Amino acid sequence: MTSATYQVTGMTCEHCVRAVTDELKNLRGVSDVTVALSPGGQSAVTVISGAPLTVQAVAAALDEAGGYQLAGAVRLAAEQEGMRR
């Protein structure tokens, strides 16, 4: 099992938490998602999966959930990963 925590922007309420949790749980191999909501700030989203997820897959799931975004350096890594493909 792998655990990774991402800082996510744009989350403001429990509806956001449910949307993000549902989309991330749809990713292959994800067994659990927990969110420490920080309304209007950077929320900590922890994903437990059978194998490491690509940053691009996590970023795409967040976007699908409602336009939420990875913060800082992780966001840049997702963009660079997308450019290489």
C-alpha positions as CSV (number, residue, x, y, z in Angstrom):
1,M,0.0,0.0,0.0
2,T,1.1,3.5,-0.8
3,S,0.0,6.7,1.0
4,A,0.4,10.2,-0.6
5,T,-0.8,13.5,0.7
6,Y,-1.6,16.4,-1.8
7,Q,-2.3,20.0,-1.1
8,V,-5.4,21.0,-3.0
9,T,-6.9,24.4,-3.6
10,G,-10.4,25.5,-4.2
11,M,-12.2,23.3,-1.7
12,T,-14.6,25.2,0.6
13,C,-17.2,22.8,2.0
14,E,-18.3,19.2,2.6
15,H,-19.8,19.0,-0.9
16,C,-16.2,19.7,-2.2
17,V,-14.9,16.9,0.1
18,R,-17.5,14.4,-1.2
19,A,-16.8,15.3,-4.9
20,V,-13.0,15.0,-4.5
21,T,-13.3,11.8,-2.5
22,D,-15.6,10.2,-5.0
23,E,-13.5,11.1,-8.0
24,L,-10.2,9.9,-6.4
25,K,-11.8,6.7,-5.3
26,N,-12.7,6.0,-8.9
27,L,-8.9,5.9,-9.8
28,R,-7.7,2.3,-10.2
29,G,-6.1,0.9,-7.0
30,V,-7.4,3.6,-4.6
31,S,-8.7,2.1,-1.4
32,D,-9.2,5.2,0.8
33,V,-9.2,9.0,0.6
34,T,-9.3,11.4,3.6
35,V,-9.5,15.1,3.4
36,A,-8.5,17.7,6.0
37,L,-10.7,20.6,4.8
38,S,-9.2,24.1,5.0
39,P,-12.0,26.3,3.5
40,G,-10.5,28.8,1.0
41,G,-7.0,27.6,1.7
42,Q,-5.0,24.4,0.9
43,S,-6.8,21.3,2.0
44,A,-4.7,18.1,2.7
45,V,-6.0,15.2,0.7
46,T,-4.5,11.8,1.5
47,V,-4.9,8.9,-0.9
48,I,-4.1,5.3,-0.1
49,S,-3.6,3.0,-3.1
50,G,-2.1,-0.3,-4.0
51,A,0.6,1.4,-6.1
52,P,1.7,5.0,-6.5
53,L,-0.5,7.2,-8.6
54,T,0.7,9.6,-11.3
55,V,0.4,13.2,-10.4
56,Q,-1.4,13.7,-13.7
57,A,-4.0,11.2,-12.8
58,V,-4.6,12.9,-9.4
59,A,-4.8,16.3,-11.1
60,A,-7.3,15.1,-13.7
61,A,-9.5,13.6,-11.0
62,L,-9.5,16.8,-9.0
63,D,-10.4,18.8,-12.2
64,E,-13.2,16.4,-12.9
65,A,-14.5,16.7,-9.4
66,G,-15.1,20.4,-9.8
67,G,-12.0,22.3,-11.0
68,Y,-10.0,21.8,-7.8
69,Q,-6.2,22.0,-8.3
70,L,-3.0,20.7,-6.8
71,A,-1.0,23.4,-5.1
72,G,2.6,24.5,-5.8
73,A,5.3,22.2,-6.9
74,V,3.1,19.2,-7.3
75,R,0.9,21.2,-9.8
76,L,4.0,22.1,-11.8
77,A,5.0,18.4,-11.9
78,A,1.6,17.4,-13.2
79,E,1.8,20.0,-15.9
80,Q,5.3,18.9,-16.9
81,E,4.3,15.2,-16.9
82,G,1.4,16.1,-19.2
83,M,3.7,17.8,-21.6
84,R,6.0,14.8,-21.9
85,R,3.1,12.5,-23.1
